[in-house]
Amino acid sequence: MLDQGAPPQNRPSPPGAAGLGSRLMRRKPVELLVAEGGKGEGGQLRRSLGMWQLTMISIGATLGTGIFVVLGESVPKAGPAVTISFVIAGLTALFSALSYAELAGSIPVAGSSYSYAYATMGELIAWVCGWCLVLEYGVSVAAVAVGWGEYLNELLDGTIGVTIPDALSAAPGEVDGAIINLPGLIVVLLAMVFLLGGAKESATANTIMVIVKIAALVLFCTIGFMGFKSGNYADFMPLGTAGVSAAAASLFFSYIGFDAASTAGEEAKNPQRDLPRAIMLSLVIVTALYVLVAAVAVGAWNWKDFEGSEATLAAIMNDVTGQSMWGTILAAGAVISIASVVLTVLYGQTRVLFAMSRDGLVPKAFGRVSKKTGTPRVNTVIVSLFCGALASVIPLGKLVDATSIGTLFAFGLVNIAVIVLRRTRPDMPRTFRVPLGWLFPVLGFGFCAYNMFSLDTVTWVVFGVWMAVGLVFYFLYGMRRSRLATAEK
């Protein structure tokens, strides 16, 4: 039953009054979004996560992706100035994180930016945002899983002297003779098993893995600094500002995880207080570590040596020390830490689809909750198999840029949502407010747009095709089955 106390501008149109434009712009009342929190088909999500666990989810989904996986592909684009690229990407994430923090404290639900858009800009925009999140989370799980295989091979080589052959550890077309990326598939399936056990159990496992990954990166900085050569920074920006921008756009992929905490809104014990704090704290920690590790890595290796490198940080440690032991230790830390990214981002993907299913925009199976574990089990299995299949057959670089553009689009909408909600619901209680009025949301939107247009044409084509498929699905399925649509009848 719809909340009769919702403001008139947030109520669905009365029967007979809705034309096509009205139906596309119908908004879901904030009060209804919050009231439905945790409710699914046949069960209820459990509120079991505190601020520490939410922060670890956010760090777990973020820290490691850009450093362990994408750094080797970004340095050849920007040279030593990749450190500036990290800062630009971090600023873009910061402005959007402020907007996420405000909305997460006001609308603490599982749908993240999808739900924020539904409450502020209408159903069509919400669907577009949700469809972008499917791209962001689903494809990024696959991308990180691909990188996990690189470090697994490094670990196997350093411990037992055996590696998984290219035919079984790379995507078709990535290297000659490649058939399937088996490690990528395996790590996704392992994450699925953890998620099926319950949110609290998954969060505990993730916290352990986050501590391991931070220790691994601190170890790298300590040893990598021993091989620091100031001459590696002599030609600081060899490819100009265009190279810095291109690297920043790709590196934004490294920051997507902080919004994973917002997808836990319906499983947090005190979401209004803890979600904003967890989002901001995690972003500060991650950005500091990213810039530090990138600075040490470029100081220890000439930027041209990064081209085509795999398990880059482990290789740098081997070069600096002249011993393979340290690279093997780092590879072990990377195997654990990258697995935590897969686990937490996969978690975020399932919760976004859970919220969309509850609204009727995707099939009910995605919203079905197990009474035993309090998790959307069917949803988790379907999403895991899809992401595992992507990780098995698509090269890393293609996945990274596709994730970045979907993320930037969704983040841009979140910045707009803050402005819209302040205009339409100025008196709504907010546990956190973005400072300086509209300035930071406008800057956040501008940075997102700038980075989107720094991506190549192929990425835009893929994004356009993805959005076209999503719109077809919405008009044929979601628009008619939406709960707001059935409420109007």
Beta strands, then each sheet from edge to edge (+ up, - down):
strand 1: 39-40
strand 2: 43-44
sheet 1: 1+ 2-
end
